[in-house]
Amino acid sequence: MPLEMNRDVFITCAVTGSGSTQDKSPHVPRSPKDIAQSAIAAAKAGAAVVHCHVRDPETGVPSRDLKLYREVTDRIRDAEVDVVLNLTAGMGGDIVFGSSAAPLPVADGTDMIGAEERVAHIAECLPEICTLDCGTMNFAEADYVMTNTPGMLTAMGTMMTQLGVKPEIEAFDTGHLWYAKQLVKDGVLDSPALVQLCMGVPWGAPDDLNTFMAMVNNVPDDWTFSAFGLGRNQMPYVAASVLAGGNVRVGLEDNLMLDRGVLATNADLVTRSVEIIERLGAKVIGPEMVREKLGLTKRAPRG
C-alpha cells in the first residue's frame, strides 16, 4: 500500500491512567493538583490533548470520585496554557470472577455500575473529548474482564453525543472497530468519528506492525485516528502512527521510561515525541487546529 504519512500531527498525553503504576515511578501523579500540573507541563511541551484519569490522592489507587474530576478539570481550564481536555469514561465496567470451579458470585475488585453513573463526571465536567472503550476483553494486569456490552455502549454513546462531548473510540482489537462503525451506522455516534488504536495491551491486539496495519485499514477514510504502544514500544509507535497517516499518544499511562534506566515525566515523553514527529518532516499542531479538525467545543472555566 502507498505511504500516506500524516503531515499535521496532534499529540495526546495520557497523564496517569488507571494501572497499578503509582508506586513504580515518583512521576506518576496522584492528587488532582499533581495531575493537572503534569497535564499543563505536557501541554507546554507540545501536547494538544491531555487524557486524564483520577486517583486517590493518598494511595494512588484509581478512583471514580466526581469531586476529583471536577478539581482536575477546573485546574486545567484555569491554567494559562490552552489544551483540549479528554476525560476517561472507561471505569465502572470491571468484573472479577471467582475461581474457575465457582466463577459466581463475582469476587472482590469487581466494579460494575450503570451507564449513567459511568458518565456522571462527563456530564458534570463537560470535557471536549471522553473515551468510549468499544468492546469487552480480558486484561492481563489482573484476572478480570473489562466489560462493555452493546447495550452499555449504546447507552453511554448516546449520552455523550447528547452532551456534545466527542467520544474517542478506544479500539483494543479489530472487532471493536467493527462495532464502532455499527454505532455510527445506528446514529449513536456522529461521523466522522475519532479513534484511538490501543496496541499491545494484553490481551487485545498485539503490537506487531501487521496487526497495526490491519487496525489502520479498518478505520474509515474520513475518520481521525491516533495510536499508541506500551512500554519500550511507545516511541516506535509515534513514528509508525505518523507514517500510517495517524496521530500519536504518549504519556505515563502507557510507559514510565524515557530511556533504559531513566524514568520519564509526561513532559519528557511529549518532548521526545515532538522530536520524532518533526524529524519525520511532519508538523505538530496545537489545540486550536485540533478543535477545528474534530469539531470540538471549548468549555470556559467556571466563573
Secondary structure, 3 states (H helix, E strand, C coil): CCCCCCCEECEEEECCCCCCCCCCCCCCCCCHHHHHHHHHHHHHHCCCEEEECEECCCCCCEECCHHHHHHHHHHHHHCCCCCEEEECCCCCEEECCCCCCCCCCCCCCCEECCHHHHCHHHHHHCCCEEEEECCCEEECCCCEEECCCHHHHHHHHHHHHHHCCEEEEEECCHHHHHHHHHHHHCCCCCCCCEEEEEECCCCCCCCCHHHHHHHHCCCCCCCEEEEEECHHHHHHHHHHHHHCCCEEEECCCCCCEEECCEECCHHHHHHHHHHHHHHCCCEECCHHHHHHHHCCCCCCCCC
